Amino acid sequence: MGAVPSTPRQGTAGSQDSAEYLIGTFVGNKSFPLGSEFWQKLLEVPLHIRWPAHQVHDACQLFAQNNYSTRHLAKILIHLAWCLQESMSTSGAPSTVYMKAVNAAYLSSVFLKYLIEHAQGDNIGLYLSLDENEPVPKIFTRDKSIENLVMHSVLSFIGSIDVSSNTYVLFQELLNFMLVAMSTQLLSGPSLELKEANLFIDAAMIQESSLVCLVVRKLLLNYILQPHTTMSGSSNSIFSEGSQNGVLQRVGSAAATFVLLPFNYLVSSSGEVSKNPLAYSSIHVLLVLSYYHKHVEGNESVAVKSDDIAASDPLSKVNTYFSANPYRKALENTRDIEFDRADIEGNAHSGPLVRLPFASLFDSLGTYLADETAVLLLYTLLQGNSDFLEYVLVRTDLDTLLMPILETLYNASKRTSNQIYMLLIILLILSQDSSFNASIHKMILPSNPWYKETLLHQTSLGSLMVIILIRTVNYNLYKLRDVYLHTTCLATLANMAPHFHRLSAHASQKLVNLFFMLSRKYNKLAELVDAKMHTPNGNTVEQNGLAEDMSAELHIYTDFLRIVLEIINAILTYALPRNPEVVYAIMHRQEIFQPFRNHPRFNELLENIYTVLDFFNSRMDAQKLDGEWSVEKVQQLINNNCRSWRGEGMKMFTQLHFSYEQESHPEEFFTPYVWQLVLSRSGFNFNPSAINLFPVDQPLEVSTWTFSSLTVCLI
């Protein structure tokens, strides 16, 4: 192959020949100065030609070989920055200006991605600098890094220009370019490294706070508004493949029919492409930016110190820090455009703020919560933004968020474990507020079409939440067997328990049956541990290890049983008159508590349960009744005596209150998680053999790993 890769002739049109020649020249060994007319010709030509996949690879390979001497990647990035600056400085810029920017962004994405994917060791081989002897136009200054120049220009365009029919394609290409540029993270291992080379995302982190706020606002607005272009072809995904017209004649197709088809270097034909690629690309970019943590040696005054790196970690030998993330800070400081408590109280935030309509953001999240990306965005806002959390808690239509969450949990077997975790943690965060726990019982659902076990008519949202949480525990007990999932579910129920109001019969039965299910697991483990303890001496190391594992699991289930008993105690102590169905369920299955009455970990909690049982059993014994007790008669007796219940003889225990806290290094979970969502949800494809950030078994499926970076705390 020479300087220009041979390409198939698709016709005799001069534009096709020109495009073939210019692309071939671009990847060849001849270096064109930054001010050469070649760049204008390359960026202005309408590109219609198609190359087969092997020639795409050959062109990228040739470019990688020659880029060290030509520095064409650096030069096209500079021209991308200039094109964006021109489009921003020209009011109502003509289509040719946007056309050049689209071409520059697209070409940059294709060849930059190949270089990143085929990096050798620590050397990505981008060569983002010009030779000292390179003649440059006066508008170019050498003292500014090229990655900073291009990221500043890209972010400035995104933050300051509105999405319209003229700019839609360019917006999508720039978001696509950002994902490509930031994909250097995929080359990193899961552990913290000081030597990680993420030039473009590092450049994004040093932009001024006013620009960062504009970008965060625009990315969120794109998600809220879900913009569509009105031009022809708007229904085509940017990641689609097909035989339509050239890239500049189709909206949303800039990554599909350009010179490098089939475009399997940027996209996957099997990826799950969103219905609105611009909206979801915006959120993917926002999440990648927000969860980026740069581990550096630095000054504590300008960075966040990492206090708890393990002593065995080589990084602990030096002073290491996490540099502050301005995008995460902007997201956490986002305020409602309609109301700002800090301003009213005279404690206005200093510096620029992101202001958004929280009502629209709330509605958008509720609409799209079936998607895992929306779940992560909701978690990020609730966990980090106290104003948004407070806004959600005072909404009177909490079913907007809770119903899609509960439906997803109901279908847990069809979801990834990580999505289930995120949803449960969202519920835990919400349950930390007493007003939330009270309000969900005031909302009555006439029916529920997706719950199949039984008909739920006139059931409160709170009762449904209890039912689904307990169902999730049961699912986990037999399928996932994950301690963190159990803990999160039980912690949420414990927070809710004192505020139960008219818990339904079905929910009450599920709660009592939960104790029975866990007690069976506990008894089985206890028998196995007891059998191991009474085996003859001379056990092998393997047998001893197995016995220790079973003892540890027994201890865990002891804690689970105690939490369930504390949940029941909280209902009986603080909310018994309002929950006659709970009393009925306990009376109906009272025999399941008897084996644990003398257990040292449970006896004090069971005393309260038996105080309640004795009270209502005595009322039944005192009731002269003709014939047998029916369910209706027992319920009527319980209802009547609930009104006279005074709680005499009950021991008062401190209410359990669980809170959610992130571990000190949440990026160890979230950075791989975000990128797996990008790969599986956007259609963006990446060479699996080059990915070190997470294990790659099936490239486009979000794999499961332990949620060990997240913690539930009892306070």
Wavefront OBJ file of the C-alpha trace (Angstrom):
o trace
v 0.000 0.000 0.000
v 1.330 3.435 -0.877
v 0.577 6.825 0.513
v -2.990 6.634 -0.773
v -4.827 3.353 -0.117
v -6.448 1.912 -3.176
v -10.199 2.310 -3.122
v -12.983 0.909 -5.273
v -14.436 3.223 -7.871
v -18.070 3.996 -7.145
v -18.630 6.193 -10.152
v -17.071 8.984 -12.074
v -18.355 11.962 -10.116
v -15.601 14.387 -9.342
v -16.670 14.792 -5.714
v -16.238 11.072 -5.102
v -12.807 11.043 -6.686
v -11.841 14.123 -4.729
v -13.028 12.585 -1.493
v -11.124 9.368 -2.137
v -7.969 11.260 -2.952
v -8.225 13.649 0.004
v -8.867 10.885 2.538
v -6.037 8.833 1.087
v -3.745 11.852 1.252
v -4.800 12.551 4.830
v -3.721 9.080 5.980
v -0.606 9.049 3.798
v 2.996 9.992 4.578
v 3.012 13.517 3.189
v 2.697 16.175 5.871
v 0.600 19.231 5.064
v 1.238 22.436 7.044
v -1.490 23.687 9.318
v -2.245 26.587 6.997
v -2.323 24.530 3.795
v -5.362 24.740 1.504
v -5.513 20.940 1.770
v -7.386 21.172 5.049
v -10.109 23.389 3.643
v -10.577 21.022 0.699
v -10.722 18.016 3.012
v -13.295 19.552 5.330
v -15.481 21.141 2.657
v -15.843 18.232 0.265
v -19.196 16.349 0.356
v -18.270 12.813 1.318
v -20.369 10.074 -0.278
v -17.997 7.197 -0.953
v -17.978 3.875 0.863
v -15.083 1.581 1.569
v -15.291 -2.071 2.651
v -14.249 -2.900 6.188
v -10.775 -4.182 5.364
v -9.890 -0.927 3.605
v -11.188 1.036 6.570
v -8.746 -0.900 8.722
v -5.939 -0.369 6.212
v -6.566 3.386 6.163
v -6.526 3.605 9.961
v -3.409 1.459 10.161
v -1.627 3.614 7.593
v -2.663 6.739 9.453
v -1.259 5.337 12.698
v 2.060 4.610 10.986
v 2.378 8.069 9.471
v 0.902 10.254 12.203
v 4.226 10.456 14.067
v 5.768 12.326 11.149
v 2.727 14.078 9.673
v 1.027 15.066 12.972
v -2.219 15.073 11.027
v -4.284 14.127 14.098
v -3.089 17.224 15.915
v -3.742 19.351 12.856
v -7.267 18.150 12.228
v -8.053 18.668 15.910
v -6.818 22.231 15.615
v -9.028 22.725 12.552
v -11.951 21.250 14.475
v -11.406 23.857 17.172
v -11.196 26.630 14.568
v -14.347 25.448 12.816
v -16.247 25.478 16.095
v -14.934 28.916 16.960
v -16.044 30.181 13.539
v -19.496 28.689 13.937
v -19.898 30.336 17.358
v -18.633 33.732 16.221
v -20.892 33.906 13.169
v -24.517 34.661 13.911
v -26.680 32.260 11.960
v -23.637 30.501 10.530
v -24.100 29.120 7.009
v -24.422 25.392 6.535
v -20.904 25.153 5.090
v -19.461 26.240 8.436
v -21.313 23.465 10.245
v -20.419 21.049 7.443
v -16.702 21.616 7.992
v -17.104 21.159 11.751
v -19.041 17.904 11.253
v -16.377 16.561 8.916
v -13.590 17.559 11.291
v -15.328 15.989 14.301
v -16.113 12.828 12.410
v -12.657 12.327 10.920
v -11.068 13.060 14.276
v -13.316 10.499 15.990
v -12.557 7.714 13.526
v -8.773 7.931 13.591
v -8.483 8.950 17.230
v -10.505 5.907 18.231
v -8.263 3.591 16.232
v -5.156 5.030 17.889
v -6.667 4.615 21.354
v -7.822 1.054 20.685
v -4.434 -0.006 19.328
v -2.272 1.687 21.931
v 0.919 -0.149 22.843
v 1.471 -0.220 26.589
v 1.468 3.261 28.103
v 2.071 4.880 24.701
v -1.180 5.752 22.942
v 0.733 7.400 20.109
v -1.461 10.466 19.605
v 1.434 12.912 19.133
v -0.660 15.918 20.033
v 1.944 18.519 19.242
v 3.437 20.150 16.177
v 7.073 20.075 15.141
v 8.972 23.120 16.323
v 9.795 24.001 12.723
v 6.202 23.639 11.572
v 4.952 26.911 10.038
v 1.715 27.953 11.708
v -0.853 30.705 11.092
v -0.820 33.731 13.382
v -4.078 32.683 15.023
v -2.418 29.596 16.491
v -0.440 29.855 19.719
v 1.990 27.113 20.619
v 1.789 27.664 24.372
v -1.649 26.032 24.650
v -1.954 22.263 24.491
v -3.934 20.931 21.574
v -6.104 18.720 23.769
v -7.035 21.754 25.860
v -7.716 23.835 22.749
v -10.048 21.289 21.190
v -11.857 20.369 24.423
v -12.403 24.031 25.256
v -13.866 24.610 21.797
v -16.070 21.504 21.895
v -17.373 22.298 25.376
v -17.921 25.955 24.470
v -20.030 24.983 21.467
v -22.065 22.485 23.486
v -22.608 24.953 26.298
v -23.473 28.047 24.274
v -25.225 26.931 21.059
v -28.833 25.765 20.955
v -29.812 22.460 19.368
v -31.668 23.141 16.140
v -32.224 21.542 12.749
v -28.997 23.203 11.592
v -26.870 22.133 14.550
v -28.356 18.728 15.425
v -25.857 16.647 13.457
v -22.918 18.650 14.743
v -24.098 18.281 18.331
v -24.318 14.527 17.920
v -20.892 14.350 16.322
v -19.325 16.421 19.105
v -20.870 14.214 21.790
v -19.629 11.205 19.855
v -16.175 12.777 19.650
v -16.140 13.344 23.407
v -16.957 9.704 24.096
v -14.154 8.665 21.770
v -11.694 11.117 23.322
v -12.566 10.028 26.852
v -12.443 6.304 26.015
v -8.800 6.234 27.105
v -10.350 5.297 30.454
v -11.180 1.907 28.971
v -7.459 1.185 28.711
v -6.993 1.673 32.448
v -7.094 -1.122 34.965
v -9.763 -1.153 37.682
v -7.259 -0.088 40.363
v -6.076 3.461 40.921
v -3.077 4.457 38.888
v -1.021 7.631 38.937
v 0.234 7.080 35.390
v -3.122 6.871 33.641
v -3.090 8.936 30.439
v -6.480 10.561 29.901
v -5.402 13.716 28.102
v -8.768 14.866 26.806
v -10.804 14.245 29.929
v -8.060 15.895 31.999
v -8.322 18.893 29.676
v -12.087 18.976 30.263
v -11.478 19.058 34.016
v -9.446 22.286 33.934
v -12.028 24.420 32.149
v -13.394 27.457 33.955
v -16.371 26.863 36.235
v -18.692 29.107 34.190
v -18.147 26.935 31.110
v -18.549 23.738 33.110
v -21.922 24.953 34.404
v -23.081 25.809 30.878
v -22.104 22.341 29.654
v -23.793 20.504 32.537
v -26.939 22.562 32.038
v -27.062 21.893 28.291
v -26.462 18.155 28.689
v -29.295 17.927 31.222
v -31.573 20.063 29.052
v -30.903 17.745 26.118
v -32.098 14.878 28.289
v -35.148 16.778 29.521
v -36.220 18.109 26.111
v -35.270 15.005 24.080
v -34.682 17.192 20.994
v -35.501 15.898 17.545
v -34.615 17.586 14.309
v -37.344 18.508 11.874
v -35.177 17.818 8.831
v -35.657 14.734 6.688
v -34.048 11.615 8.051
v -34.390 12.718 11.648
v -35.602 9.314 12.689
v -32.310 7.741 11.726
v -30.023 6.975 14.599
v -26.529 8.325 14.484
v -25.413 4.753 14.999
v -27.522 3.199 12.281
v -26.133 1.425 9.273
v -27.695 1.656 5.887
v -27.429 2.764 2.309
v -28.670 6.324 2.586
v -27.068 9.453 1.194
v -23.782 10.957 2.296
v -23.088 12.078 5.822
v -23.784 15.747 5.175
v -27.141 15.064 3.529
v -28.632 13.069 6.399
v -29.508 14.167 9.884
v -28.474 11.804 12.639
v -26.407 9.653 10.303
v -23.004 11.211 10.604
v -21.534 7.997 11.876
v -23.049 5.698 9.315
v -22.468 6.355 5.623
v -19.269 8.282 5.441
v -16.103 7.100 3.735
v -15.427 4.437 6.343
v -18.460 2.197 6.048
v -19.162 -0.340 7.433
v -18.657 1.816 10.468
v -17.925 -0.897 13.005
v -15.056 1.106 14.436
v -17.401 3.492 16.226
v -20.660 1.632 16.407
v -22.069 -1.836 16.851
v -24.939 -3.198 14.826
v -26.046 -5.250 17.838
v -25.831 -2.474 20.414
v -28.957 -1.190 22.128
v -29.342 2.213 20.509
v -31.623 4.659 22.290
v -34.664 6.167 20.607
v -33.177 9.610 21.093
v -29.419 9.292 20.605
v -28.704 12.977 21.245
v -30.432 12.916 24.630
v -28.733 9.741 25.755
v -25.332 10.669 24.369
v -25.650 13.837 26.430
v -26.253 11.857 29.618
v -23.489 9.372 28.823
v -21.020 12.230 28.405
v -22.274 13.864 31.619
v -21.931 10.645 33.613
v -18.429 9.923 32.291
v -17.360 13.451 33.211
v -19.059 13.385 36.619
v -17.585 10.074 37.750
v -14.039 10.764 36.625
v -11.457 10.758 39.425
v -7.870 11.658 38.686
v -5.435 10.215 41.191
v -2.477 12.571 41.374
v 0.352 13.763 43.518
v -0.591 17.243 44.526
v -1.245 19.948 47.023
v -4.036 19.278 49.470
v -5.242 22.853 49.086
v -6.291 22.190 45.505
v -7.290 18.555 45.701
v -9.294 16.102 47.741
v -7.072 13.896 49.848
v -7.384 10.148 49.667
v -7.188 9.175 53.348
v -7.696 5.476 53.352
v -5.532 3.884 50.708
v -4.455 0.490 51.945
v -1.009 0.357 53.475
v -0.048 -2.363 51.060
v -0.890 -0.108 48.121
v 2.295 1.311 46.566
v 0.476 4.624 46.194
v 0.461 4.981 49.977
v 4.202 5.662 49.955
v 3.582 9.147 48.550
v 1.048 11.879 49.206
v -1.726 11.118 46.762
v -4.914 13.019 46.125
v -8.045 13.025 44.028
v -8.264 16.192 42.000
v -11.581 17.986 42.366
v -14.181 17.196 39.710
v -15.902 20.413 38.560
v -18.647 18.563 36.678
v -19.646 16.575 39.736
v -19.595 19.777 41.761
v -21.787 21.558 39.199
v -24.232 18.645 39.216
v -24.378 18.670 43.005
v -24.977 22.435 43.036
v -27.733 22.424 40.414
v -30.704 24.477 41.581
v -34.361 24.652 40.635
v -35.000 27.529 38.261
v -38.341 28.129 39.989
v -37.187 28.155 43.597
v -33.926 28.403 45.477
v -34.058 28.088 49.239
v -30.497 29.352 49.659
v -31.353 32.627 47.926
v -34.423 33.109 50.107
v -32.462 32.455 53.285
v -29.761 34.880 52.250
v -27.136 32.177 51.797
v -26.789 32.334 48.047
v -24.111 30.142 46.530
v -21.025 32.019 45.397
v -19.993 31.552 41.789
v -21.926 30.243 38.770
v -24.767 27.792 39.270
v -26.641 25.390 37.034
v -30.330 26.281 37.087
v -32.898 23.872 35.666
v -36.638 23.250 35.900
v -36.699 20.483 38.501
v -40.303 19.716 37.597
v -39.344 18.848 34.026
v -36.294 16.885 35.183
v -38.462 14.926 37.638
v -41.012 14.098 34.923
v -38.327 13.073 32.425
v -36.677 10.744 34.907
v -40.010 9.153 35.747
v -40.724 8.630 32.044
v -37.408 6.942 31.242
v -36.600 5.044 34.455
v -36.952 1.728 32.662
v -33.552 2.557 31.163
v -30.519 1.843 33.315
v -28.832 5.127 32.387
v -31.790 7.089 33.762
v -31.563 5.087 36.988
v -27.911 6.031 37.432
v -28.680 9.698 36.716
v -31.464 9.684 39.315
v -29.170 8.035 41.857
v -26.444 10.589 41.133
v -28.820 13.504 41.710
v -30.434 12.091 44.854
v -27.131 11.087 46.397
v -25.231 14.278 45.628
v -27.747 17.094 45.260
v -29.614 17.890 48.472
v -31.851 20.451 46.732
v -33.075 17.915 44.181
v -33.587 15.302 46.903
v -35.667 17.771 48.897
v -37.650 18.642 45.787
v -38.443 14.970 45.152
v -39.495 14.414 48.760
v -42.084 17.206 48.700
v -43.699 16.083 45.445
v -47.229 14.807 45.924
v -46.986 12.494 42.904
v -44.186 10.233 44.076
v -45.740 7.420 42.078
v -44.171 9.072 39.008
v -40.798 7.771 40.196
v -41.779 4.897 42.455
v -44.033 2.949 40.111
v -41.406 2.398 37.377
v -38.860 1.576 40.091
v -41.144 -0.999 41.700
v -42.130 -2.496 38.348
v -38.455 -2.929 37.442
v -37.776 -4.616 40.786
v -40.795 -6.839 40.203
v -39.114 -7.992 36.978
v -35.698 -8.307 38.616
v -34.891 -11.542 36.811
v -34.847 -9.615 33.509
v -32.554 -6.867 34.795
v -28.877 -6.632 35.636
v -27.857 -6.971 39.254
v -26.316 -3.513 39.173
v -29.577 -1.929 38.077
v -31.373 -3.688 40.933
v -28.777 -2.384 43.372
v -29.127 1.177 42.151
v -32.910 1.085 42.417
v -32.791 -0.326 45.941
v -30.321 2.317 47.033
v -32.587 5.016 45.596
v -35.414 3.641 47.746
v -33.103 3.535 50.766
v -32.098 7.175 50.253
v -35.758 8.216 50.014
v -36.737 6.145 53.070
v -34.331 8.130 55.224
v -36.968 10.882 55.266
v -39.930 10.418 57.618
v -42.256 12.565 55.504
v -41.623 10.278 52.536
v -42.440 7.211 54.632
v -45.706 8.799 55.748
v -46.805 10.206 52.385
v -46.483 6.975 50.408
v -49.222 5.410 52.543
v -51.611 8.251 51.728
v -51.512 7.563 47.995
v -54.001 4.852 47.035
v -53.538 2.940 43.789
v -56.879 1.811 42.284
v -55.209 -1.158 40.571
v -51.866 -2.511 39.447
v -51.768 -4.241 36.054
v -48.205 -5.599 36.238
v -48.436 -7.357 39.618
v -49.607 -10.890 38.759
v -49.557 -12.849 42.049
v -52.873 -11.454 43.246
v -55.252 -8.637 42.455
v -54.254 -5.463 44.241
v -57.218 -3.124 44.466
v -57.116 0.131 46.417
v -53.626 -0.632 47.736
v -51.463 2.157 49.068
v -48.177 2.979 47.379
v -46.477 2.213 50.695
v -47.997 -1.264 50.882
v -46.917 -1.976 47.313
v -43.385 -0.856 48.141
v -43.307 -3.248 51.130
v -44.570 -6.104 48.947
v -41.955 -5.518 46.241
v -39.074 -5.122 48.715
v -39.971 -8.401 50.413
v -40.379 -10.081 47.047
v -36.890 -8.852 46.114
v -35.479 -10.369 49.320
v -37.077 -13.697 48.460
v -35.737 -13.525 44.908
v -32.273 -12.792 46.236
v -32.533 -15.593 48.785
v -32.838 -18.219 46.058
v -31.165 -16.592 43.032
v -28.520 -13.954 43.702
v -27.660 -14.747 47.345
v -26.088 -11.346 47.835
v -25.655 -9.934 51.343
v -25.647 -6.302 50.175
v -29.011 -6.698 48.479
v -30.564 -8.264 51.581
v -29.139 -5.533 53.771
v -30.410 -2.724 51.562
v -33.938 -4.135 51.347
v -34.187 -4.742 55.093
v -32.666 -1.352 55.888
v -35.324 0.362 53.764
v -38.124 -1.608 55.439
v -36.691 -0.735 58.856
v -36.736 2.974 58.006
v -40.340 2.695 56.827
v -41.718 0.515 59.635
v -42.628 3.135 62.306
v -44.624 5.021 59.665
v -46.703 2.138 58.294
v -50.345 3.170 57.957
v -53.098 0.720 57.079
v -50.644 -1.789 55.662
v -52.583 -4.124 53.389
v -53.350 -7.720 54.245
v -51.116 -8.976 51.440
v -48.182 -6.825 52.559
v -48.665 -7.867 56.192
v -48.703 -11.549 55.288
v -45.564 -11.085 53.177
v -43.782 -9.451 56.111
v -44.566 -12.273 58.549
v -43.720 -14.855 55.901
v -40.361 -13.123 55.392
v -39.470 -13.994 58.978
v -40.505 -17.583 58.347
v -38.417 -17.857 55.159
v -35.313 -16.437 56.825
v -35.854 -18.634 59.892
v -35.853 -21.748 57.700
v -32.559 -20.676 56.164
v -31.205 -19.924 59.628
v -32.267 -23.300 61.058
v -30.712 -25.177 58.151
v -27.409 -23.362 58.594
v -27.507 -23.869 62.360
v -27.915 -27.621 61.885
v -24.995 -27.764 59.452
v -22.739 -25.760 61.764
v -23.711 -27.925 64.713
v -22.954 -31.090 62.726
v -19.522 -29.739 61.773
v -18.722 -28.895 65.378
v -19.455 -32.448 66.510
v -17.474 -34.229 63.817
v -14.388 -36.199 64.980
v -11.036 -34.445 65.268
v -8.632 -34.392 62.358
v -10.660 -32.245 59.996
v -8.858 -31.074 56.921
v -8.060 -27.435 56.299
v -10.711 -27.408 53.612
v -13.365 -28.722 56.013
v -12.379 -26.186 58.650
v -12.622 -23.407 56.099
v -16.085 -24.624 55.077
v -17.195 -24.654 58.703
v -15.951 -21.096 59.176
v -17.803 -19.960 56.063
v -21.039 -21.529 57.286
v -20.574 -19.943 60.725
v -20.101 -16.554 59.109
v -23.221 -17.048 56.997
v -25.147 -18.127 60.083
v -24.099 -14.907 61.798
v -25.346 -12.907 58.809
v -28.743 -14.592 58.887
v -28.910 -14.046 62.619
v -28.573 -10.330 61.924
v -31.212 -10.510 59.189
v -33.691 -12.236 61.488
v -33.069 -9.653 64.187
v -33.693 -6.795 61.746
v -37.008 -8.372 60.684
v -38.011 -8.726 64.320
v -37.054 -5.101 64.897
v -39.195 -4.101 61.900
v -42.173 -5.945 63.390
v -41.414 -4.400 66.794
v -41.346 -0.908 65.308
v -44.806 -1.461 63.801
v -46.244 -2.847 67.019
v -44.626 -0.175 69.191
v -45.277 2.931 67.118
v -48.040 2.087 64.675
v -50.146 -0.837 65.955
v -53.538 0.974 66.096
v -53.097 1.911 62.416
v -52.144 -1.603 61.267
v -54.713 -4.241 62.270
v -53.729 -6.424 59.303
v -50.203 -6.764 60.724
v -51.678 -7.933 64.034
v -53.851 -10.446 62.205
v -50.892 -11.799 60.208
v -48.838 -12.263 63.392
v -51.694 -14.015 65.172
v -52.324 -16.239 62.178
v -48.679 -17.437 62.078
v -47.747 -17.052 65.745
v -46.266 -20.537 65.925
v -43.278 -19.508 63.773
v -41.956 -17.267 66.568
v -41.996 -19.944 69.282
v -38.629 -21.666 68.417
v -36.799 -18.369 68.875
v -38.441 -17.229 72.104
v -35.442 -18.195 74.233
v -32.758 -17.288 71.707
v -30.324 -14.811 73.343
v -30.294 -12.538 70.267
v -34.061 -12.509 69.823
v -35.756 -13.019 73.190
v -36.082 -9.327 74.124
v -37.652 -8.523 70.771
v -40.010 -11.487 70.948
v -41.224 -10.326 74.375
v -43.015 -7.415 72.709
v -44.511 -9.660 70.051
v -45.844 -12.010 72.702
v -47.169 -9.089 74.725
v -49.293 -8.191 71.707
v -50.270 -11.814 71.102
v -51.272 -12.273 74.740
v -53.386 -9.100 74.614
v -55.376 -10.106 71.534
v -55.525 -13.832 72.353
v -56.983 -12.989 75.757
v -59.619 -10.812 74.087
v -60.547 -13.734 71.882
v -60.678 -16.114 74.844
v -62.925 -13.702 76.698
v -65.261 -13.375 73.761
v -68.204 -15.736 73.981
v -68.840 -16.875 70.469
v -71.430 -19.161 68.996
v -69.700 -21.439 66.496
v -66.194 -21.241 65.024
v -64.066 -18.150 64.614
v -64.142 -16.922 61.032
v -61.569 -14.675 59.412
v -64.054 -11.817 59.372
v -64.865 -12.201 63.050
v -61.195 -12.331 64.053
v -60.476 -9.226 62.003
v -63.425 -7.419 63.531
v -62.202 -8.259 67.035
v -58.703 -7.039 66.179
v -60.078 -3.803 64.686
v -62.163 -3.121 67.783
v -59.331 -3.788 70.198
v -56.738 -1.863 68.198
v -58.663 1.271 69.182
v -58.210 0.478 72.858
v -54.573 -0.561 72.584
v -52.362 1.506 74.880
v -49.097 -0.346 74.562
v -48.941 -1.389 78.190
v -46.075 -3.735 78.978
v -44.220 -2.955 75.745
v -40.488 -2.328 75.935
v -39.347 0.703 73.995
v -36.406 0.177 71.686
v -34.524 2.867 69.836
v -35.862 3.196 66.330
v -33.586 1.795 63.676
v -32.480 4.345 61.114
v -30.302 3.253 58.241
v -28.569 5.674 55.911
v -26.681 5.184 52.694
v -23.092 6.292 52.326
v -20.638 5.814 49.506
v -17.321 4.191 50.206
v -14.199 6.346 49.994
v -13.419 5.111 46.471
v -16.797 4.877 44.687
v -15.075 5.346 41.332
v -13.876 1.743 41.552
v -17.481 0.746 40.955
v -18.943 3.683 39.058
v -16.262 4.297 36.419
v -16.500 0.749 34.985
v -20.277 0.830 35.424
v -20.697 4.076 33.469
v -18.560 2.834 30.609
v -20.396 -0.457 30.426
v -23.633 1.505 30.148
v -22.098 3.593 27.366
v -21.044 0.471 25.471
v -24.337 -1.344 25.959
v -26.798 1.539 25.614
v -25.355 3.886 22.999
v -24.167 1.411 20.380
v -20.649 2.797 20.752
v -18.266 -0.069 20.056
v -14.736 -0.630 21.323
v -12.183 -3.341 20.703
v -12.842 -5.830 23.557
v -9.218 -6.965 23.706
v -8.135 -3.398 24.472
v -10.450 -2.971 27.464
v -8.753 -3.280 30.845
v -11.248 -1.305 32.927
v -13.536 -4.299 33.496
v -13.685 -7.965 32.491
v -15.075 -8.411 28.998
v -16.955 -11.654 28.471
v -19.688 -10.359 26.215
v -18.741 -6.870 25.037
v -22.200 -5.336 24.829
v -23.718 -6.739 28.002
v -23.350 -5.057 31.351
v -21.656 -7.640 33.513
v -22.149 -8.036 37.235
v -19.667 -7.453 39.994
v -19.891 -6.945 43.707
v -21.363 -3.669 44.828
v -18.639 -3.427 47.452
v -18.069 0.296 46.966
v -21.442 1.066 48.523
v -22.331 0.897 52.183
v -25.455 0.935 54.317
v -24.866 2.497 57.729
v -26.936 2.277 60.903
v -27.141 5.672 62.590
l 1 2 3 4 5 6 7 8 9 10 11 12 13 14 15 16 17 18 19 20 21 22 23 24 25 26 27 28 29 30 31 32 33 34 35 36 37 38 39 40 41 42 43 44 45 46 47 48 49 50 51 52 53 54 55 56 57 58 59 60 61 62 63 64 65 66 67 68 69 70 71 72 73 74 75 76 77 78 79 80 81 82 83 84 85 86 87 88 89 90 91 92 93 94 95 96 97 98 99 100 101 102 103 104 105 106 107 108 109 110 111 112 113 114 115 116 117 118 119 120 121 122 123 124 125 126 127 128 129 130 131 132 133 134 135 136 137 138 139 140 141 142 143 144 145 146 147 148 149 150 151 152 153 154 155 156 157 158 159 160 161 162 163 164 165 166 167 168 169 170 171 172 173 174 175 176 177 178 179 180 181 182 183 184 185 186 187 188 189 190 191 192 193 194 195 196 197 198 199 200 201 202 203 204 205 206 207 208 209 210 211 212 213 214 215 216 217 218 219 220 221 222 223 224 225 226 227 228 229 230 231 232 233 234 235 236 237 238 239 240 241 242 243 244 245 246 247 248 249 250 251 252 253 254 255 256 257 258 259 260 261 262 263 264 265 266 267 268 269 270 271 272 273 274 275 276 277 278 279 280 281 282 283 284 285 286 287 288 289 290 291 292 293 294 295 296 297 298 299 300 301 302 303 304 305 306 307 308 309 310 311 312 313 314 315 316 317 318 319 320 321 322 323 324 325 326 327 328 329 330 331 332 333 334 335 336 337 338 339 340 341 342 343 344 345 346 347 348 349 350 351 352 353 354 355 356 357 358 359 360 361 362 363 364 365 366 367 368 369 370 371 372 373 374 375 376 377 378 379 380 381 382 383 384 385 386 387 388 389 390 391 392 393 394 395 396 397 398 399 400 401 402 403 404 405 406 407 408 409 410 411 412 413 414 415 416 417 418 419 420 421 422 423 424 425 426 427 428 429 430 431 432 433 434 435 436 437 438 439 440 441 442 443 444 445 446 447 448 449 450 451 452 453 454 455 456 457 458 459 460 461 462 463 464 465 466 467 468 469 470 471 472 473 474 475 476 477 478 479 480 481 482 483 484 485 486 487 488 489 490 491 492 493 494 495 496 497 498 499 500 501 502 503 504 505 506 507 508 509 510 511 512 513 514 515 516 517 518 519 520 521 522 523 524 525 526 527 528 529 530 531 532 533 534 535 536 537 538 539 540 541 542 543 544 545 546 547 548 549 550 551 552 553 554 555 556 557 558 559 560 561 562 563 564 565 566 567 568 569 570 571 572 573 574 575 576 577 578 579 580 581 582 583 584 585 586 587 588 589 590 591 592 593 594 595 596 597 598 599 600 601 602 603 604 605 606 607 608 609 610 611 612 613 614 615 616 617 618 619 620 621 622 623 624 625 626 627 628 629 630 631 632 633 634 635 636 637 638 639 640 641 642 643 644 645 646 647 648 649 650 651 652 653 654 655 656 657 658 659 660 661 662 663 664 665 666 667 668 669 670 671 672 673 674 675 676 677 678 679 680 681 682 683 684 685 686 687 688 689 690 691 692 693 694 695 696 697 698 699 700 701 702 703 704 705 706 707 708 709 710 711 712 713 714 715
